[in-house]
Amino acid sequence: MENTFRTNLRSELEYQGVTVKELSAKTGIPKPILECYVDKRATTPPADRVVRIAAALGVTVEFLVAGRQKYLHEDGKCDKSLWRWDDK
């Protein structure tokens, strides 16, 4: 399987049992925009949105983008305090 943002995001959503609607609520990114990232249109999001999505799912940006280093720590835990963004 190809390691693209779309395939990695879809796979992680399925693995965690998270819906696009739930991810929208967690990230503040509108559901129709998130659907563009996971469907056949496979739009690539801007970096700030990738950071929001990764933080909401507890995975690294590198994992979503390239399929590598899923967690920030070897113990499989992600320190979400490292992930911040401005909603302004």
C-alpha positions as CSV (number, residue, x, y, z in Angstrom):
1,M,0.0,0.0,0.0
2,E,1.2,3.5,-0.9
3,N,2.1,5.7,2.0
4,T,0.1,8.9,1.1
5,F,-1.6,11.3,3.5
6,R,-5.0,9.9,2.3
7,T,-4.2,6.3,2.9
8,N,-2.5,6.9,6.2
9,L,-5.4,9.1,7.5
10,R,-8.0,6.6,6.4
11,S,-6.2,3.8,7.9
12,E,-5.7,5.6,11.3
13,L,-9.4,6.7,11.4
14,E,-10.4,3.1,10.8
15,Y,-7.9,1.7,13.3
16,Q,-9.1,4.1,16.1
17,G,-12.8,3.8,15.1
18,V,-13.0,7.6,14.6
19,T,-15.5,9.1,12.1
20,V,-14.8,12.1,10.0
21,K,-17.6,13.9,11.9
22,E,-15.8,13.1,15.2
23,L,-12.5,14.2,13.8
24,S,-14.1,17.5,12.7
25,A,-15.3,18.1,16.2
26,K,-11.9,17.4,17.7
27,T,-10.0,19.6,15.1
28,G,-12.4,22.4,14.3
29,I,-11.9,21.6,10.6
30,P,-15.2,21.4,8.8
31,K,-16.4,17.9,7.9
32,P,-16.7,18.6,4.1
33,I,-13.0,19.7,4.1
34,L,-11.9,16.6,6.0
35,E,-13.9,14.5,3.5
36,C,-11.8,15.9,0.7
37,Y,-8.7,14.5,2.5
38,V,-10.0,11.0,2.8
39,D,-12.0,10.4,-0.4
40,K,-11.0,9.9,-4.0
41,R,-10.3,13.6,-4.5
42,A,-7.4,13.1,-2.1
43,T,-6.7,16.8,-1.6
44,T,-3.6,17.4,0.5
45,P,-4.2,19.7,3.4
46,P,-2.0,22.7,4.4
47,A,0.5,22.0,7.2
48,D,-1.5,23.7,10.0
49,R,-4.4,21.3,9.3
50,V,-2.1,18.3,9.2
51,V,-0.8,19.3,12.6
52,R,-4.4,19.6,14.0
53,I,-5.3,16.2,12.6
54,A,-2.2,14.5,14.0
55,A,-2.8,16.0,17.4
56,A,-6.4,14.9,17.5
57,L,-5.4,11.4,16.6
58,G,-2.4,11.2,18.8
59,V,0.0,10.5,16.0
60,T,2.9,12.4,14.5
61,V,2.7,14.5,11.4
62,E,5.4,12.4,9.9
63,F,3.2,9.3,10.2
64,L,0.3,10.9,8.4
65,V,2.5,12.4,5.7
66,A,5.0,9.6,5.1
67,G,3.8,6.6,7.1
68,R,6.8,6.7,9.5
69,Q,7.2,7.2,13.3
70,K,3.6,6.9,14.4
71,Y,4.2,8.1,18.0
72,L,6.5,10.7,19.5
73,H,7.7,8.4,22.2
74,E,8.9,4.8,22.0
75,D,6.3,3.7,24.6
76,G,3.6,4.5,22.1
77,K,2.3,7.6,23.9
78,C,2.0,11.0,22.3
79,D,2.6,14.0,24.5
80,K,-0.3,16.2,23.2
81,S,1.1,19.2,25.1
82,L,3.7,19.5,22.3
83,W,0.9,20.1,19.8
84,R,-0.5,23.6,19.8
85,W,-2.2,25.9,17.4
86,D,-4.0,29.2,17.3
87,D,-7.7,29.2,16.4
88,K,-7.7,32.9,15.6
